């Protein structure tokens, strides 16, 4: 009893004959592999199928698990409304999974969008079930969405899936549903990016070997440039196989339409305590952060002490004694940036000095970065040992007439339109041109893409 097998699958709607109308023959290897997956699930006859779908309801800071007794759906949005399905949910499994996630401190449950929006199956769920239902329909479904939370938390929710299956004594199959890169070809629907082919090579090597630890090493910026779809699905599926020996088989990979489709199968063999990939990753990350901490200067040490004090006690630090004199005597705008596993975790700053000293500026913005950045949940105590921190001290702004006077590596930019002002720091991952820099700064300020702006540039001193 427990997890019996897991499968990595794509979900191109055109693979359904009523949608593809012959075009699906261009990915015949994927169709054949999908049928093999469905036949294997039919032989297992699982009590419960857990589908992790990248097209299920998604929140930045919450994992949505579909509530209720069941759902239905069709492929009407793909002009094949006659292809319909209806599923029953494993409500006991969902309840136990929610309890387990809460005990682990994970923001997961059934409290997301309800009503008609959640009762309709998404195509990331329906495409796999279209094939499965041809060989086995005696299952109940658990349907889980992804989030903007760190990859490690997706793996942790996968661990909760595994523990829930064992507690309930269910025979369970887990399906990680997601396409690979959408940027494989210039003539594809999403164009070409060199990271697309690199992503597909890397992820298929990882998934084809079953050595899931490297999934946690993919940077956010790299995944975004590759325009991948299913990475978080695969990470959560890997978590459901934590400390488990598996027989791994790569069944197919192809991408003739500019989107990558990969299928891999994992047959559970039994416990294997050496396959504790999250713990291995966290030990490696904590070692890396410790090495960085040893090299941090006084600016970053002050920001880190502030964050750790605030997260652990709720107390805002006073400027301690023994800092470099300029931290007491200088006033300047400053930004505090927090990353976790290479992914932005919070960033708040001031364009000009607001506090009485640079030390107080850093303290104030460090508290805001770890607790008030609206894009992220507040930093939790268990994350502190994995955080990397930087402090940018801003120089004076200088008005410029043209984007040609910007250099994204050297200068940050301030855009202004009336009372609206937006700022973007220099030398950021994924920002490769002045036009990009200005566009993002406009977006942050709520300024329309076509609106005129006044430009200022500034230099920063970055402290690591």
N, C-alpha and C positions, 0 to 999 in steps of 0.2 A: 504494500500500500504506500501511497505517496506519489511523487512525481515519477511517472513511468518513462516519459520521453518528452523531448522538446524539439521544435522545428522553427527555423528561420525561413520566412517566406516573404515574397513581395505581394503587392496588391494592385497590379495594373488592371483597370476595368476592362480593357480591350481583350483580356485573356478569356472573358466570358463570350462564347460564340455569338450570342444574340447581340452583343455590343460590337465585337470585333468584325463580324460579318466577313471573315476571310483574312483580315489583317492579323489576327492572332497567330496565323501560321508563321509569321515572322519571328515568333518566339516559341517555336515548337519544343525546343529543349526545356524551356521553363514549364510548358504545359505537361510534358512527360514527367518531369520531376515532381510537379504538383500532384499528379495522379499517384505517383509512387508514395508521396507523403500521405495522401488520403487513404490509400490502401493500408499503409502501416497503422494509421490511426484506427481504421476499421478492424484490424486484427487485434489491437489492444483493447478496443471497446471501453474507452474511459468513462467513468462516472461523470467527470467534470472536465470541460475544456476551458482553460484560461486563455483569452485572446488579449494581447497587449497591442493596442492599435495607435498609430501616430495620427489617425484621423478621428479618434474619439475626442470628446470634449477635453480641452487642455487649458490649464491655468499656469500662471507664472510660478506660483508658490504653493500648489496643492495638486495632489493626485486624485482624480475623480474616478470613483468606482461606481458603475451604474447600479442604481437602486431598483426596487420593485420586483415584480414577479417575472417580467420578460419584456421582450421588445419585438418589433417587426420592421421590415424594410424591403425596399425594392430598388432596382437600378433605373428608376424613372429619370433621374438627372442625366443618365447616359443614354437616354432614348431606348430603354429596354424595360419599361415599367411592368411588363408581363413576367419578368424574373423576380420572384418574391420569396421571402423566407420569414419565418417566425421562430423565435427561440424562447426557451424558459430559462430563467436565471437560477443558479444554485444559491438561494437566499441564505442558507446556513453557512455556506463557505464565505459569502460576502460579509456576514456579521462577524464571523470569527477573524477574518482577515482585517477588518476595520479595528477590532479590539487589539489585535497583534500590532498593527501599525501604530496605534495610539500608544501602546506600551513602549514601543521603540522610539517615541518622540517624532514620528513621521507625520507630516501634514497630509493625510490621506483619508478618504471616506466617501460617503454618499451624499454629502451636503452641497454639492455643486448644482449646476443647472438641472432643474426638474421639469416635468411636464412633457409636452410633445417633442421638444428638442432632444430629450434624452431617451425617449421611447422609440426613436427611429435609429435603426442600425446604420453605422457608417460603412463606407465601402472597404475600409481597411479591415473591418470585421467580416463583411459579407463575402468578399472574394475568397478568403481561405475556406469559409464554411460552405460556399458553393461546391467546392470539391469534396470536402469532408462528408457532406450530407449524402453524397452518392454511395458512400461505403458504411456510414454509421450515423445514426440520428438519435441514438438512445442516451445522449449526454445532456447535461445542463451546463449553462454557460456562465462564466464570470468575465466581465468586460472592463478593462482597465485602460485609462488614458495616461498620457505622459505629462510632464510638467517642465517648467523652466528651472527647476531645482538642480543641484549638482548631480553629476553622473553617479557619484557614490550613493546618493539617496535613492536613485533608481535601482541600483544593485541591492540596497537594503530592503526595498519593498519586494524585490524578487525573493530575498531570503524569507520574508514574511509569508509569501505565497507557499514556499517549500514547507515551512513550519505548520502552516494551516492545513495543508494536504495531509501531513503526517498526523496531526492531532485528530482530524476528522476521519482518518482511515480511508480516504478517497483514492481511487485510481485516477490520476490526473495527467493530462497532456497540456503542455504550455506552448502557445504559438506566439512568436515574436513577429508581428506583421509590420513590414516597412520596406520601401524601396531603398536603393542605394543613391548614388549621386544622380542629380538631374542635369548635370553640366558636362556630358560626355562628348557632344558633337556640336559643331557650329550650326549644322542644319537641323539640330534637334529643337524641340519646342522651347527649351530654356537656354539655348546657346552653349558655349564652351568655356570652361575654366580649367586650367591645368591641374588644379587640385582635385577635380572630379575623378579623373582616371587614377590619380594617386590614391585617393580615398578608397575607391573600389578595390584596387590591388591590395591595399593594407587590410581593409576590413575582411576581404575574402580569405586572406592568409590567416588572420586571427580566427575567423569563424570556421574555416576549413580545418584548422589544427585543434580547435577546442581549447586553446590557451587564452582564456577570456581576459586575463589581467590587462593585456594591452588595450582593450576597449576603453579602459579608464584613463589612458594616456593621450587620447585624441583631444587636441585643443579645441576650444569653442570656435576660435577664429578659423581654424582649418576646416572644421565641419561646416561652418557657415559658407565659406567660399566654395566648398564642394557641393553645397545645396543638397545635402543628404536628407533622407526622410526618416530612416528607421533606427538610427544609432541608439537612441534611448530605449527603444523597444528591445533591441538586442542585449543591452546592458541589463535591463530588468529580467529578461529571460535567463541571462547568465547567472544572475543572483539566485534564481530558482534552482539552479544546478550547483550551488555553492557546496564545496567539500564533497562533491559527488564525482565518482568515476563515470565517464561516458565513452561509448563507442561513437566516434565522430565520422560523418560522411558528407562530403561536399557533393551534392547531387547535380547542381548546374549553376552556371553564371553566364549571362549574356546582356548586351545593351545595345541592340541594333537601332533603337529609336531615340537614342540620346539619354536614356534613363537606365541605370543599372538594376538588374534583377538577379538576386542570389538566393539559392535554396540550399540549406544544410540541415542535416538530421542528427539528433543526439539521443542515443539509446542509453538509458541509465543502467549502470553495472553494479552500483553499490557505493558505499561510503569510501571516500578518499580524502583524508584530512589534509593532504598536501595541496589540495586545490582550493585553498582559502584565498582567493584572488583579491578580495577587498582588503583583507588584513595585510596581505603582502604589499598592496598598493599604499595603504595608509602608513605602514612602517617606512616605506621608501620616501613617501611624501613628507613625513615628519622628520626624517633624517635630512632631507633637502632643506626644509624650513629651518631646522636647527643650524645648518651650515650658513644659511643666509642671515639668521639672527646674529650669529657670531660676527658678521661683517657689517651689520647695520650701524649707521652713524647716529649721532645724538638726536637728530630730528625724527628719524624713524623709531628709535627706541622710545621717545616721548609719545609718539602716536600709538605705538603698541601698548605701552603701559597704560595709557588712557583707555584704550579699547578693552583691555583685559580687566581693568578696575571697574569700568562701567558695566560690562557684561556680567561679571561675577557678583558685584555688590550694588549696582545701580547708582553708585556715587560718582560724581564728576570730579576728576582730579584737579587739585590746585597745582600751579606751576612749581615743580620741585626745585630744591637748591642744587647747585653743581652743574647747571646747564651751561653751554657756551654763551658768552656775554651777549652775542648778537640776538639770541632768542629772547632775552629780556629787553634789549634796547631798540631792536628793529621792529617796524610795523610793515606788514605786507599782506597781500592776498595769498592764500595757500589752499591747495587741494590735497585731501587725504584719499588715497585709492587703496581698496582692499581687494585681494584676489584669493580664491580658493581653488586648488587644483588647476591653476592657470586661467581660471574663469573669473570675470569681474563679479565681486560680491557686494560692492558698495563704493560710491565715490561722491563726495560732497566737498564743496569749496567755496571760496569767496574771491570775487574779481579784484576787490580792493580791501584794504585792512578795515576790519570792523571792531576788533578787540584792541586792548591797550598794548599788547605786545605780540610778537610772532609766536611765542610759546603758547599764549592764550588762544591765538588764532588756530594753531594746530590742535590744541586740546578740544576746542569747540567743534571744529570740523571733523575730528576723529570720532567724537561721540555721535555726531549726525550721520557720518558715513556708515557706522555699524548699526545704527538703530532707526534712522529716519529717511534713508533713501527709499523713495516710494516704489522703486522697481523691485525691491527685495524684502524678504522677511528679515526682522532683526537677527543679527548674528547670535548663535547659541553658544553656550559655554563649551560644548563638545567640539565645536569647530575651531577653537582658538589656536590649537597646536598646528593647524593646517593652513593658517592664513599667511600670505605674504603682503607686505605693506610698503607703500611708497608715499613720499611727501613731495609735492611740487610747490616751490615758492615762486610767485609770479613777479616778473619785472614790470615796469611801467608800460602801459599801452602806447602804441605809436600809430597814428592814423595813416592809412595807405589808400591809394586810388584804384588799385587793380589786384586781382588774384595772382597776377604774375609776380607780385612782390612777396608772396608767401612761399615758404618752404616747409612742407609738412613735418619734416624731421627736426627743423630748428625752431619754427615759430608756431605758437598757438594763435587762434583767431577769435576775435570778438565781433559779432554782427549786431547791428542796432537798427531798429525801425521804430521811431517814436519812443515810447517807454519800454519797448520790448528789447531785451538784450540776451544774447546767447553766446556761450563760450565753449570752445573745444581746445583741449590741451594738444601739444605737439607730440609726435613720435608715438602714435597709438597703433596697436595691431589692427590691420585691416583697413586703415585709412592711408591711401596711397597717392592721393592727388589733392590739390587745393580746392578743386570743385567739390570733391567728397567732403572735405573738411568744412567748407562753407555750408553745404547742404545739411549736414548733421547739426551744425551750430544753429541754423535757421529752425530746424525741426525742434530742437530743445527749447528755443525761444517762442515757439508757437507762431513763427513767421512763415507765410506761404512760400512755396518754392519759387513762384514767379514774382514775388515782391522784391522791390529794391531795398538794399541795406547799405549802411555805412560800415566800412571795414576798419578794424584795428588789428595790429599784430603785436605779439609780446613774446619775450623769451622767458624760459623758466630755468631754475636750477632744480634738478631732480635728485632727490635723496632716496637711496635704497637702504 
